[in-house]
Amino acid sequence: MKAKKFFALLLAVLMVLGLAACGGNDSGTPADTGADAPADAGSDTPADTGSTDGGSYTVGICQLMEHDALDAATKGFQDALTDKLGDSVTYEYQNAQGDANTCSTIINGFVSSGVDLILANATPALQAAAAGTSEIPILGTAVTEYGVALDIDNFDGVVGGNISGTSDLAPLDEQAAMIQEWMPDAKTVGLLYCSAEANSQYQVDVVKSELEGLGYTATLYAFADSNDLSAVCTTAANENDVLYIPTDNTAANNTGIVDNICRPLNKPVFVGEEGIARGCGVATLSISYYELGYTTGEMAAQVLTGEADISTMPIGYAPAVKKYNADICEALGITVPEGYEAIEAAE
C-alpha cells in the first residue's frame, strides 16, 4: 500500500510540473515578440531621417537661358546647398531658352508642384517668380538692380516679403573709368544693349552719364533681340571709337556676332562681365558668377532650415575683378595696363 501511495504522489507532482512548464512557454512567446518589434523600428528610424537637419527640400530653378555666367551661377548655387545640406535637396531645373513668357510658365509649374524655394536666375526669371507667388521663398541671382527689376521706388537693399537674392552689379563708375584707362585718346563710345532687359537700360544710362563726365561723347544703341543685333552693332561700330556692352543676357548669348563685326573693324569692346569679355571683349570689371551663385546657395540654406527670415535678408554682392581677353588684345595690338588678370579659356 505504501508503494502505491508513493507512486500516486510522484505522478501528481510530475503532472503539476508539466502544466507549469507549458504555462511558462505560452507566456514567453509574447514577451519575445514584443522585444523584437521596438528593436526593428528603432534601427529603421535613422535611415528615414538621413539629412543632417532632419528634412528634405525641393528647389525649383528657373534659368533664363544658357550662357557662361548664368550656368556658373546655377552651379555655385547647387554646390553651396550640397555643402550646407548634403543630399537632402532635390532640384527641378528648367531653362526658359531666353523667353520671358516661358519663365512664367516654369514658375507656375513650380507653384503647382509646391516647391520649397525658387531660384530665379536672371531678371526676367525674377520678375516671373515675383508675379507667380507671394508665398514660396524666392532668391534671385545674376540680377543687376532689384529696385529696377521689381519697380521698387527708393530701393534700400531689402526687397521684403518672400524675395531676396544676389546682384551681379559691378561698380559702373569704375567700368567707365576703365575705358578711359585703356583708351584715353578715344572720343566717342557707343553703348550697345538689349532694350528688352530693364537692367541693361539701367546700366547704360549710368555708364553714359559717367563717360560724359569724363569728356566722352556717349551714344546709346538699343537692339530689340538677337535678330537685329548685327545691324545695330555694325552701326555702333562704324560710328564710334569704342563700344561698351553692359551685363546683358542677349549680348552674352551672341558674342560671336559682336566679335565678327568689331574685331575686323579694329574696334575695341569693353563689357560688364567676364563671359561677354571671353567672347568679344577687350576687358571687363566683372564679378565671379560662380561665387555669386554660391552666396545665393548659402542664403537658400538659411531660408530652408529656418535660420534666416527672407523678408529681412539684404541683397548680396560679390567683389569685382579686372580681367582682359589676351587673344583680342593681341589681335588689336592693345597694350594691357597693370593690374588686370587674363581671362581663362572656357572649359
C-alpha positions as CSV (number, residue, x, y, z in Angstrom):
1,M,0.0,0.0,0.0
2,K,2.8,2.4,0.9
3,A,4.3,1.8,-2.6
4,K,1.1,2.6,-4.4
5,K,0.7,5.8,-2.4
6,F,4.2,6.8,-3.2
7,F,3.8,6.3,-7.0
8,A,0.5,8.1,-6.9
9,L,2.0,11.1,-5.2
10,L,5.0,11.1,-7.6
11,L,2.7,11.0,-10.6
12,A,0.7,14.0,-9.2
13,V,3.9,16.0,-8.8
14,L,5.1,15.3,-12.3
15,M,1.7,16.4,-13.7
16,V,1.9,19.7,-11.9
17,L,5.4,20.3,-13.1
18,G,4.4,19.6,-16.7
19,L,1.5,22.1,-16.5
20,A,3.8,24.7,-15.1
21,A,6.3,24.2,-17.9
22,C,3.5,24.5,-20.5
23,G,2.3,27.8,-18.9
24,G,5.9,29.2,-19.0
25,N,6.2,28.6,-22.7
26,D,2.9,30.4,-23.5
27,S,3.8,33.5,-21.5
28,G,7.3,33.7,-23.0
29,T,6.2,33.9,-26.7
30,P,4.5,37.4,-26.4
31,A,7.5,38.7,-24.4
32,D,9.9,37.6,-27.2
33,T,7.8,39.2,-29.9
34,G,7.4,42.4,-28.0
35,A,11.1,42.8,-27.5
36,D,11.9,42.3,-31.2
37,A,9.4,44.9,-32.6
38,P,10.8,48.0,-30.9
39,A,14.4,47.0,-31.8
40,D,13.4,46.8,-35.6
41,A,11.6,50.1,-35.5
42,G,14.5,51.8,-33.8
43,S,17.0,50.6,-36.3
44,D,14.9,51.9,-39.2
45,T,14.5,55.4,-37.7
46,P,17.9,56.9,-38.7
47,A,17.5,55.7,-42.3
48,D,14.2,57.5,-42.6
49,T,15.7,60.9,-41.4
50,G,19.0,60.7,-43.1
51,S,19.6,64.5,-43.7
52,T,21.6,66.4,-41.1
53,D,18.8,68.8,-40.3
54,G,16.1,66.2,-40.3
55,G,14.4,67.5,-43.5
56,S,14.4,67.2,-47.3
57,Y,13.7,70.0,-49.7
58,T,12.7,70.6,-53.3
59,V,14.1,73.7,-55.0
60,G,12.9,74.9,-58.4
61,I,15.5,76.6,-60.6
62,C,14.3,78.9,-63.4
63,Q,17.2,80.0,-65.6
64,L,16.6,82.4,-68.4
65,M,19.0,80.9,-70.9
66,E,22.2,79.0,-71.1
67,H,25.5,81.0,-71.2
68,D,28.7,81.0,-69.2
69,A,27.6,83.5,-66.5
70,L,24.2,82.1,-65.7
71,D,25.4,78.5,-65.9
72,A,28.2,79.3,-63.4
73,A,25.7,81.0,-61.0
74,T,23.5,77.9,-61.0
75,K,26.4,75.6,-60.4
76,G,27.6,77.8,-57.5
77,F,24.1,77.7,-56.0
78,Q,23.9,74.0,-56.1
79,D,27.4,73.5,-54.8
80,A,26.6,75.7,-51.8
81,L,23.4,73.8,-51.0
82,T,25.3,70.5,-51.2
83,D,28.0,71.8,-48.9
84,K,25.4,73.0,-46.4
85,L,22.6,70.4,-46.6
86,G,24.2,67.4,-48.2
87,D,21.9,65.3,-50.4
88,S,18.7,66.5,-48.8
89,V,17.9,68.9,-51.7
90,T,16.2,67.8,-54.9
91,Y,16.2,70.2,-57.9
92,E,13.7,70.9,-60.5
93,Y,15.8,72.7,-63.2
94,Q,14.1,74.5,-66.1
95,N,15.7,76.6,-68.9
96,A,13.5,79.3,-70.5
97,Q,15.6,79.5,-73.6
98,G,15.7,83.3,-73.4
99,D,11.9,83.7,-73.4
100,A,10.3,85.7,-70.6
101,N,6.9,84.1,-71.2
102,T,8.4,80.7,-70.7
103,C,9.8,81.9,-67.4
104,S,6.2,82.5,-66.3
105,T,5.1,79.0,-67.4
106,I,8.0,77.5,-65.5
107,I,7.3,79.4,-62.3
108,N,3.6,78.4,-62.5
109,G,4.7,74.8,-62.6
110,F,6.9,75.2,-59.6
111,V,4.0,76.8,-57.7
112,S,1.6,74.0,-58.7
113,S,4.1,71.3,-57.6
114,G,4.7,73.1,-54.2
115,V,8.5,73.5,-54.3
116,D,10.1,74.8,-51.1
117,L,12.1,77.5,-52.7
118,I,12.6,79.1,-56.1
119,L,15.9,80.2,-57.6
120,A,15.3,82.9,-60.3
121,N,18.4,83.1,-62.4
122,A,18.4,86.5,-64.3
123,T,16.0,89.4,-64.2
124,P,13.1,88.0,-66.3
125,A,13.1,84.9,-64.2
126,L,12.9,87.0,-61.0
127,Q,10.1,89.1,-62.4
128,A,8.1,86.0,-63.4
129,A,8.6,84.5,-59.9
130,A,7.5,87.7,-58.1
131,A,4.4,87.7,-60.2
132,G,3.8,84.0,-59.7
133,T,3.9,83.6,-55.9
134,S,3.9,85.7,-52.7
135,E,4.2,82.6,-50.5
136,I,7.1,80.5,-51.7
137,P,10.6,82.0,-50.9
138,I,12.3,83.4,-54.0
139,L,16.0,84.1,-54.3
140,G,17.3,85.9,-57.4
141,T,20.8,85.7,-58.8
142,A,22.5,87.4,-61.7
143,V,20.0,90.2,-61.3
144,T,21.7,93.6,-61.6
145,E,19.3,96.0,-59.8
146,Y,16.4,94.7,-57.8
147,G,14.7,98.1,-57.4
148,V,14.6,98.4,-61.2
149,A,13.7,94.8,-61.8
150,L,10.8,94.9,-59.3
151,D,9.8,98.5,-59.8
152,I,10.6,99.5,-56.2
153,D,10.9,103.2,-55.5
154,N,13.8,104.3,-53.3
155,F,15.1,100.8,-53.0
156,D,17.2,100.4,-49.9
157,G,18.7,97.0,-50.4
158,V,16.0,94.8,-48.8
159,V,13.1,93.7,-51.1
160,G,10.9,92.3,-48.2
161,G,8.1,89.8,-48.5
162,N,9.2,86.5,-49.9
163,I,12.1,87.8,-52.1
164,S,15.8,88.3,-51.7
165,G,19.0,87.3,-53.6
166,T,22.2,88.5,-55.0
167,S,23.2,91.2,-57.5
168,D,25.8,91.0,-60.3
169,L,26.2,94.8,-60.4
170,A,29.8,95.8,-60.7
171,P,30.8,99.4,-60.0
172,L,29.6,101.2,-63.1
173,D,31.7,104.3,-62.4
174,E,34.8,102.1,-62.4
175,Q,33.7,100.5,-65.7
176,A,33.6,103.9,-67.3
177,A,37.0,104.8,-65.8
178,M,38.3,101.5,-67.2
179,I,37.5,102.7,-70.7
180,Q,39.4,105.9,-70.0
181,E,42.4,103.9,-68.6
182,W,42.6,101.8,-71.8
183,M,41.5,104.3,-74.4
184,P,42.5,107.8,-73.2
185,D,42.6,109.2,-76.8
186,A,39.2,107.9,-77.8
187,K,36.4,110.5,-78.3
188,T,33.2,108.5,-78.9
189,V,31.7,105.5,-77.1
190,G,28.7,103.5,-78.4
191,L,26.8,101.7,-75.7
192,L,25.2,98.6,-77.1
193,Y,22.4,96.8,-75.2
194,C,19.1,94.9,-75.4
195,S,16.1,97.2,-74.9
196,A,14.0,94.3,-73.6
197,E,16.2,94.0,-70.5
198,A,15.4,96.6,-67.9
199,N,18.7,96.1,-66.0
200,S,20.7,96.7,-69.2
201,Q,18.9,100.0,-69.7
202,Y,19.8,101.0,-66.1
203,Q,23.4,100.2,-66.6
204,V,23.9,102.0,-69.9
205,D,22.2,105.1,-68.5
206,V,24.6,105.2,-65.6
207,V,27.7,104.5,-67.6
208,K,26.7,107.1,-70.3
209,S,26.5,109.7,-67.6
210,E,29.8,108.7,-66.2
211,L,31.5,108.7,-69.6
212,E,30.1,112.1,-70.4
213,G,31.6,113.3,-67.1
214,L,35.0,112.0,-68.3
215,G,34.7,114.0,-71.5
216,Y,33.5,111.3,-74.0
217,T,30.6,111.6,-76.4
218,A,28.4,108.6,-75.4
219,T,25.6,107.3,-77.6
220,L,23.0,104.5,-76.8
221,Y,22.4,101.8,-79.4
222,A,19.5,99.5,-78.5
223,F,18.6,96.3,-80.2
224,A,15.3,94.5,-79.6
225,D,16.6,90.9,-79.7
226,S,19.2,88.8,-81.4
227,N,17.6,89.3,-84.8
228,D,18.6,92.9,-85.1
229,L,21.8,92.8,-83.0
230,S,24.0,92.5,-86.1
231,A,22.6,95.6,-87.8
232,V,22.7,97.7,-84.7
233,C,26.2,96.6,-83.7
234,T,27.5,97.4,-87.2
235,T,26.1,100.9,-87.0
236,A,27.6,101.4,-83.5
237,A,31.0,100.1,-84.5
238,N,31.1,102.4,-87.6
239,E,30.1,105.5,-85.7
240,N,32.3,105.2,-82.6
241,D,35.9,104.7,-81.5
242,V,34.9,102.2,-78.7
243,L,31.9,100.1,-77.8
244,Y,30.6,99.2,-74.3
245,I,28.2,96.4,-73.5
246,P,26.7,96.1,-70.0
247,T,25.8,92.8,-68.2
248,D,23.3,91.8,-70.8
249,N,21.9,88.3,-71.3
250,T,21.1,88.6,-75.0
251,A,24.5,90.0,-75.8
252,A,26.1,87.3,-73.7
253,N,24.4,84.7,-75.8
254,N,25.5,86.2,-79.1
255,T,29.1,87.3,-78.5
256,G,30.2,85.8,-81.8
257,I,28.1,88.3,-83.7
258,V,29.7,91.2,-82.0
259,D,33.2,89.9,-82.3
260,N,32.8,89.1,-86.0
261,I,31.8,92.7,-86.6
262,C,34.1,94.6,-84.2
263,R,37.4,92.8,-84.5
264,P,37.8,93.3,-88.3
265,L,36.9,97.0,-87.8
266,N,39.6,97.2,-85.1
267,K,37.0,98.5,-82.6
268,P,37.7,97.5,-79.0
269,V,34.7,96.4,-76.9
270,F,34.6,96.9,-73.1
271,V,32.0,94.9,-71.3
272,G,30.2,94.3,-68.0
273,E,31.0,90.7,-67.3
274,E,33.6,88.0,-67.9
275,G,31.5,85.7,-70.1
276,I,30.9,88.5,-72.6
277,A,34.6,89.5,-72.5
278,R,35.6,86.0,-73.2
279,G,33.6,86.1,-76.4
280,C,34.1,89.6,-77.8
281,G,35.5,92.0,-75.2
282,V,38.9,93.6,-74.7
283,A,38.4,93.9,-70.9
284,T,35.9,93.9,-68.1
285,L,35.5,94.8,-64.5
286,S,33.5,91.7,-63.5
287,I,32.3,89.6,-60.6
288,S,32.6,85.8,-60.4
289,Y,29.2,84.4,-61.2
290,Y,30.1,81.1,-59.5
291,E,30.8,82.9,-56.3
292,L,27.6,84.9,-56.7
293,G,25.6,81.7,-57.1
294,Y,27.5,80.2,-54.1
295,T,26.5,83.1,-51.9
296,T,22.9,82.7,-53.1
297,G,23.0,79.0,-52.2
298,E,24.3,79.8,-48.7
299,M,21.3,82.2,-48.3
300,A,19.0,79.4,-49.6
301,A,20.2,77.0,-46.9
302,Q,19.5,79.5,-44.2
303,V,16.0,80.1,-45.5
304,L,15.2,76.4,-45.9
305,T,16.3,75.5,-42.4
306,G,14.6,78.5,-40.8
307,E,17.9,80.1,-39.7
308,A,17.1,83.3,-41.5
309,D,13.9,85.3,-42.5
310,I,13.9,86.0,-46.2
311,S,11.9,89.2,-45.7
312,T,14.8,90.8,-43.8
313,M,17.7,89.5,-45.9
314,P,19.6,92.2,-47.7
315,I,20.7,91.7,-51.3
316,G,24.2,90.2,-51.5
317,Y,27.0,91.3,-53.8
318,A,30.4,89.9,-55.0
319,P,33.7,91.8,-55.4
320,A,34.7,92.8,-58.9
321,V,38.0,91.8,-60.6
322,K,39.7,93.5,-63.6
323,K,40.2,91.0,-66.4
324,Y,41.3,91.1,-70.1
325,N,41.0,88.9,-73.2
326,A,44.6,88.2,-74.3
327,D,43.6,87.0,-77.8
328,I,41.6,90.1,-78.7
329,C,44.2,92.4,-77.2
330,E,46.9,90.8,-79.3
331,A,44.7,90.9,-82.4
332,L,44.0,94.7,-81.9
333,G,47.6,95.5,-80.9
334,I,46.4,96.8,-77.5
335,T,48.8,97.0,-74.5
336,V,47.3,95.7,-71.3
337,P,47.5,98.1,-68.3
338,E,48.9,96.8,-65.0
339,G,46.5,95.2,-62.5
340,Y,44.5,93.0,-65.0
341,E,44.2,89.2,-65.0
342,A,44.0,87.2,-68.2
343,I,40.6,85.5,-68.7
344,E,41.0,81.8,-68.8
345,A,39.7,79.9,-71.8
346,A,36.3,78.3,-71.3
347,E,36.4,74.6,-70.4
